[in-house]
Amino acid sequence: MQLYRHLLGSVFLPAYDGIRSRRYVGHSRFLEVSQWWKPEQLIAFQWAELHKLLRHAFDFVPYYRWKYRAVGASFSDIRTWDDFKRLPRLTRGEIRQHREELCSTAYQGKLLPHATGGSTGVPTRFYRTYESYDWRTAAKDRVYSWPGLHVGDKSVYLWGAPVGDVPKYQIWKTWLHETVQRQRTFNTFSQTEELWWRIHAEICRYRPAAIVGYVSSLQQFAGFLGRTKRNIPRVRGVIAAAEPLFEGVRRTMEEAFEAPVYNTYGSREFMSLAGECEQRDGLHVNSENVVVEAGGEFDEPSNIIVTDLHNYGMPFIRYETGDLGKLKDGLCACGRGLPRLAEIEGRVLDRLRTADGRIVPGEFFPHLLKEIPEFVQYRVEQKDLERIVISAVMTCELSSHSRELLDREIGKVFGGATRCDIQPVEEIPALPSGKRRITIGMAG
């Protein structure tokens, strides 16, 4: 394992970067060093990167030029962090309405389309660059290395699957990536006892260094292990992603896996934003790649605001994520100078059920509905085992392609008897509880 990891990191990946003019390896090596810098060194690096990004935005991004001019802001005005935090925030609504004007004129023809699952029920379609992808992948791999999962180590993922008609080249590309990285990925959108038995058998055979998964999928697999009185070969850590990790759930999973569970925080707009180190005392922010603002008056959680320092193609500057959180004071005992998030209040996703008794993670719907361009905002509610209602703010009536995609993918997961009704609405009202739930199960 050590030999393969060394060859991948020292020979194969550098060769790939050289052939494709990519910079993942360089960024990864830099991040391994910079995490041990003192906080003031990291802040100085952040400011230098931010200064370059803002210069670019003022010069080459039409929407920012217009937006900042409207509030009387110029590049020369931004001399301190307080000046920067006076710039108006970027919202999902602005991205939806002004996506093309938010693209840099210096990057025409060099942008990669992408989309989020809509962590608050608002899908976001945007662009990124290869350079930003290399930065965020390196940051993600650093976060995963803290629980002991290094690039090239064996891993098992309890994850989702692509929706719609996936091109053959994409299937081949994914297979090649997972083979090189030594990943085994299981689609947990449709959960059955047979699936858990297959996962258990593969973990026992493959003996991965770590297991990565949606919180709800890991929780269900832990329940299977407890229910069947099974165990798995020892892993260095279990990495939880995509959903809130509550302490009671963490303890239950650690008992089942007999390994520490590490929390992570990210989004499709930026990939990895933060994760726990071996101390598990707050989540270290990948501050060399993003600026994270969080925490309001009286030390209460506030809207998490993120600036991506390296997506020059479509800059996200002071972007409202829709999640709530606050930064943690002081330094971590691990010795890293990276800032930490103390807590995150993100999406709340109920699990849904099928008529034959299977569990469907709530994460399935953000994953699917990001592919429906007519949806501006949505909430999914399971009325009974044979009926799901999607309340949606829409730009126009569903196209036949979108309707077919919905019916086909929901049929795959829930079974052909489940009906999906679309209920157009003017707005998605807040729930009486105040929670931001975008999937609601029958007991919800």
C-alpha positions in Angstrom: 0.0 0.0 0.0 2.8 2.4 0.9 4.6 1.7 -2.3 1.6 2.3 -4.5 0.8 5.5 -2.6 4.4 6.7 -3.2 4.3 5.9 -6.9 1.0 7.6 -7.4 2.0 10.7 -5.6 5.6 11.0 -6.9 5.4 9.6 -10.4 1.9 9.0 -11.9 0.1 12.2 -10.8 3.0 14.5 -11.5 3.3 13.0 -15.0 -0.5 13.5 -15.5 -0.2 17.1 -14.4 2.7 17.7 -16.8 0.9 16.2 -19.8 -2.4 18.0 -19.1 -0.8 21.3 -17.8 -2.5 20.9 -14.5 -1.3 21.9 -11.0 -2.9 19.5 -8.5 0.3 18.0 -7.3 1.9 21.5 -6.7 -1.1 22.7 -4.8 -1.2 19.5 -2.8 2.4 19.8 -1.8 1.9 23.5 -0.9 -1.1 22.7 1.3 0.8 20.1 3.2 3.3 22.7 4.3 1.0 25.8 4.7 -1.3 24.0 7.1 1.5 24.4 9.7 2.0 28.1 9.1 1.2 30.5 11.9 -2.3 32.2 11.6 -0.7 35.5 10.6 1.1 33.8 7.7 -2.1 32.2 6.5 -4.0 35.5 6.7 -1.2 37.3 4.8 -1.4 34.6 2.0 -5.2 34.9 2.0 -5.1 38.7 1.6 -2.6 38.5 -1.3 -4.7 35.9 -3.1 -7.9 37.9 -2.4 -6.3 41.1 -3.7 -5.5 39.4 -7.0 -9.0 38.0 -7.3 -10.7 41.4 -6.6 -8.4 43.1 -9.2 -9.5 40.5 -11.7 -13.2 40.8 -10.8 -13.1 44.6 -11.2 -11.3 44.4 -14.5 -13.0 41.4 -16.2 -16.3 40.4 -14.6 -19.2 42.6 -15.9 -21.6 41.9 -13.1 -19.2 42.8 -10.3 -18.2 46.0 -12.1 -21.8 47.0 -12.3 -22.7 45.8 -8.8 -19.8 47.4 -7.0 -20.1 50.7 -8.9 -23.8 50.8 -7.8 -22.7 51.0 -4.2 -19.8 53.4 -4.9 -17.0 50.8 -4.4 -13.8 50.8 -6.3 -10.8 48.5 -6.2 -8.6 51.2 -4.7 -11.1 51.5 -1.8 -10.4 47.9 -0.6 -7.4 48.2 1.6 -8.4 46.2 4.7 -10.5 43.2 5.7 -13.1 45.6 7.0 -13.3 47.3 3.6 -13.7 43.9 1.9 -16.5 42.9 4.3 -18.4 46.0 3.3 -18.8 44.7 -0.3 -22.3 43.5 -1.0 -22.9 39.7 -0.7 -23.6 37.4 -3.7 -26.8 35.4 -3.6 -28.1 32.4 -5.3 -30.8 34.5 -7.0 -28.1 36.7 -8.5 -26.3 33.7 -9.9 -29.5 32.4 -11.4 -30.4 35.8 -13.0 -26.8 37.0 -14.0 -24.9 33.8 -14.5 -23.3 34.8 -17.8 -22.4 38.3 -16.6 -20.7 36.8 -13.6 -18.3 35.0 -15.9 -14.9 36.5 -16.6 -14.4 37.9 -20.1 -10.7 36.7 -19.8 -11.9 33.0 -19.5 -14.3 32.7 -22.5 -14.2 29.1 -23.8 -12.3 27.8 -20.7 -15.2 27.3 -18.3 -16.6 24.0 -17.0 -20.3 23.9 -16.3 -21.4 22.5 -12.9 -24.4 22.6 -10.6 -25.2 22.2 -6.9 -27.9 20.0 -5.4 -29.4 23.0 -3.6 -28.6 22.7 0.1 -31.6 24.9 1.0 -33.8 23.8 -1.9 -32.4 26.4 -4.3 -30.3 24.7 -7.1 -27.4 26.7 -8.4 -25.8 26.3 -11.8 -22.4 27.8 -12.3 -19.0 27.5 -13.9 -15.5 26.7 -12.6 -12.0 26.4 -14.1 -9.5 23.6 -14.2 -7.2 25.7 -11.9 -9.9 26.0 -9.3 -10.7 22.3 -9.6 -7.1 21.4 -8.8 -7.1 23.7 -5.8 -10.3 22.3 -4.4 -9.3 18.7 -5.0 -6.0 19.2 -3.2 -7.9 20.8 -0.3 -10.3 17.9 -0.1 -7.5 15.4 -0.2 -5.8 17.2 2.7 -8.9 17.1 4.8 -9.3 13.4 4.1 -5.7 12.8 5.0 -6.3 14.0 8.6 -8.4 10.9 9.5 -5.7 8.8 7.8 -7.0 8.5 4.2 -4.1 9.5 1.8 -4.3 9.6 -1.9 -3.8 6.0 -3.2 -5.0 4.4 0.0 -7.9 1.9 -0.4 -11.3 3.4 0.4 -15.0 2.5 0.3 -17.6 5.2 -0.5 -21.2 5.0 0.5 -22.3 7.6 -2.0 -24.8 8.6 -4.7 -24.9 7.8 -8.4 -25.2 10.0 -11.5 -28.7 10.6 -12.7 -30.0 10.6 -16.3 -28.2 9.2 -19.3 -24.5 9.2 -18.4 -22.2 9.2 -21.5 -20.0 6.2 -22.0 -16.9 8.3 -21.8 -18.0 9.6 -18.4 -18.6 6.1 -17.1 -15.1 5.0 -18.4 -13.5 8.1 -16.9 -15.1 7.5 -13.5 -14.1 3.8 -13.5 -10.5 4.8 -14.4 -10.4 7.5 -11.7 -11.7 5.1 -9.0 -9.3 2.3 -10.1 -6.3 4.6 -9.9 -7.4 6.0 -6.6 -8.4 2.5 -5.3 -11.9 3.6 -4.4 -14.9 1.2 -4.2 -18.1 3.2 -4.5 -21.6 1.9 -3.7 -24.8 3.7 -4.7 -26.8 4.2 -1.4 -29.7 6.1 -2.9 -31.7 2.8 -2.9 -30.9 1.0 0.4 -31.7 -2.7 0.9 -30.5 -5.5 3.2 -28.8 -7.0 0.2 -26.9 -3.8 -0.4 -25.6 -3.7 3.1 -24.5 -7.3 2.9 -22.6 -6.6 -0.3 -20.9 -3.5 1.3 -20.0 -5.6 4.3 -18.5 -8.4 2.2 -16.5 -5.9 0.1 -15.1 -4.1 3.2 -14.1 -7.4 4.7 -12.5 -8.5 1.4 -10.9 -5.2 0.4 -9.8 -4.0 3.8 -9.9 -0.2 3.1 -8.0 2.4 5.1 -11.2 4.5 5.5 -14.9 4.6 4.8 -16.4 7.8 3.3 -20.1 8.5 3.0 -23.2 10.5 3.5 -24.1 10.8 7.2 -27.5 9.0 6.6 -25.9 6.2 4.6 -23.2 5.6 7.2 -25.9 5.7 9.9 -27.9 3.1 8.2 -24.9 0.8 7.6 -24.0 1.2 11.2 -27.5 0.1 12.1 -27.1 -3.0 9.9 -23.8 -3.9 11.7 -25.5 -3.6 15.1 -28.7 -5.4 14.0 -26.8 -8.4 12.5 -24.0 -8.3 15.1 -21.4 -8.0 12.4 -18.1 -6.1 12.5 -15.6 -4.9 9.9 -11.8 -5.0 9.7 -10.3 -2.0 11.5 -10.2 1.2 9.5 -8.3 4.4 10.4 -11.3 6.5 10.3 -14.8 7.1 9.0 -15.4 10.3 7.1 -18.9 11.8 7.2 -20.1 14.2 4.5 -23.0 16.1 3.0 -25.4 16.2 6.0 -25.3 17.4 9.6 -23.4 15.0 12.0 -25.0 15.1 15.4 -23.0 13.9 18.4 -25.5 11.1 19.3 -25.3 9.7 15.7 -21.5 10.0 15.8 -21.3 7.9 19.0 -23.6 5.3 17.6 -21.5 5.0 14.4 -18.2 4.8 16.3 -19.5 1.9 18.4 -20.6 0.0 15.2 -17.4 0.8 13.2 -15.0 0.6 16.1 -13.3 3.7 14.6 -13.4 7.4 15.0 -15.9 9.3 12.9 -14.7 12.7 11.4 -17.0 15.5 10.3 -16.5 17.4 7.1 -18.2 20.5 5.5 -18.4 21.3 1.9 -20.5 22.2 -1.1 -20.5 21.7 -4.8 -19.7 25.4 -5.4 -16.4 25.0 -3.5 -16.0 21.2 -2.8 -14.2 21.0 0.5 -14.5 23.9 2.9 -13.5 22.4 6.2 -12.9 19.2 8.1 -11.9 17.8 11.5 -8.3 16.9 12.3 -7.3 14.1 14.7 -8.3 16.4 17.6 -11.9 16.7 16.4 -12.2 20.0 18.1 -13.8 22.1 15.4 -13.5 21.9 11.6 -10.3 23.4 10.1 -11.1 25.7 7.2 -9.2 25.3 3.9 -8.2 29.0 4.2 -5.6 28.9 1.5 -8.4 28.3 -1.0 -11.4 30.0 0.5 -12.3 32.9 2.8 -15.0 31.9 5.3 -16.9 34.5 7.3 -19.2 33.3 10.0 -20.4 34.3 13.5 -22.6 37.2 14.4 -23.4 39.4 17.4 -23.2 37.8 20.8 -21.2 34.9 19.3 -24.4 33.5 17.7 -24.2 31.5 14.4 -24.7 33.6 11.3 -24.9 33.0 7.6 -21.7 31.4 6.3 -20.2 33.6 3.6 -17.6 32.2 1.3 -15.2 33.6 -1.2 -13.4 31.2 -3.6 -9.9 32.6 -4.0 -9.1 30.7 -7.2 -12.2 30.4 -9.4 -11.3 33.3 -11.7 -13.6 32.0 -14.5 -16.8 32.8 -12.4 -15.7 34.4 -9.1 -17.8 33.7 -6.0 -17.1 36.8 -3.8 -18.9 36.9 -0.4 -21.4 34.2 -1.4 -24.2 33.4 0.9 -24.2 29.6 1.3 -27.5 29.4 3.1 -25.9 27.5 6.0 -25.3 28.9 9.5 -22.2 28.7 11.6 -19.6 30.5 13.6 -15.8 30.5 13.8 -14.0 29.0 16.8 -11.6 31.1 18.9 -8.0 30.0 19.6 -5.6 27.5 18.1 -6.1 23.8 17.8 -4.0 21.5 19.9 -2.8 19.8 16.6 -0.6 22.8 15.9 -2.2 23.8 12.6 -2.7 27.5 12.1 -5.8 27.1 10.0 -9.0 28.7 11.4 -11.8 26.5 12.6 -15.6 26.4 12.4 -17.1 25.7 15.7 -20.5 24.5 14.5 -22.5 24.3 11.3 -26.3 24.3 10.9 -26.8 23.1 7.4 -29.5 21.3 5.4 -32.0 19.1 7.2 -32.9 16.1 5.0 -35.5 13.6 6.2 -35.1 10.0 5.0 -37.9 8.7 2.8 -39.2 5.2 2.4 -40.3 2.9 -0.4 -43.3 0.7 -0.6 -41.2 -2.4 -0.1 -39.6 -1.1 3.1 -36.3 0.4 1.7 -34.8 3.6 3.0 -33.9 6.5 0.6 -31.5 9.2 1.8 -32.9 12.7 1.5 -29.7 13.6 -0.3 -31.2 11.8 -3.4 -33.4 14.7 -4.2 -30.9 17.6 -4.2 -28.7 15.3 -6.4 -31.6 14.7 -8.8 -33.3 18.1 -8.8 -30.1 20.0 -9.7 -30.7 18.6 -13.2 -34.2 20.2 -13.5 -33.6 23.7 -14.9 -37.2 24.8 -14.5 -36.9 24.6 -10.6 -35.9 27.8 -8.9 -36.6 26.5 -5.4 -38.3 23.4 -4.1 -39.4 21.3 -1.1 -40.1 17.5 -1.3 -42.7 15.8 0.8 -43.6 12.2 0.9 -47.3 12.0 1.5 -47.5 8.2 1.6 -45.6 5.2 0.3 -47.0 5.8 -3.2 -47.0 9.6 -3.5 -44.3 12.3 -3.4 -45.2 16.0 -3.9 -42.6 18.5 -5.0 -43.6 22.0 -4.2 -41.6 24.2 -6.6 -41.1 27.8 -7.6 -40.7 27.4 -11.4 -39.5 29.5 -14.3 -41.8 27.8 -16.7 -43.7 24.5 -17.1 -41.7 21.3 -17.0 -40.3 20.2 -20.4 -41.0 16.7 -21.5 -37.3 15.9 -21.0 -37.4 17.1 -17.3 -40.7 15.2 -16.6 -39.3 12.0 -18.2 -36.0 12.4 -16.2 -38.0 12.9 -12.9 -40.2 9.9 -13.5 -37.4 7.6 -14.6 -35.0 8.4 -11.8 -37.7 8.3 -9.1 -39.0 5.1 -10.5 -35.5 3.6 -10.3 -35.2 4.4 -6.6 -38.8 4.2 -5.3 -40.3 1.7 -7.7 -42.8 2.1 -10.5 -45.8 2.4 -8.2 -44.7 5.7 -6.7 -46.2 8.8 -8.2 -44.5 12.2 -8.2 -46.7 15.3 -8.4 -45.4 18.7 -9.1 -47.1 21.6 -7.2 -46.2 25.0 -8.6 -46.1 27.7 -5.9 -45.2 31.3 -5.6 -42.8 30.8 -2.7 -41.6 28.1 -0.3 -42.8 29.2 3.2 -40.8 28.6 6.3 -41.8 25.7 8.5 -43.3 26.6 12.0 -40.3 24.9 13.6 -37.9 27.3 11.8 -35.9 24.4 10.4 -34.8 24.6 6.8 -36.0 21.1 5.7 -36.1 20.4 2.0 -37.1 16.8 2.2 -39.9 15.8 4.6 -40.7 12.2 5.3 -44.1 10.8 6.2 -43.4 11.3 9.9 -42.2 14.9 9.3 
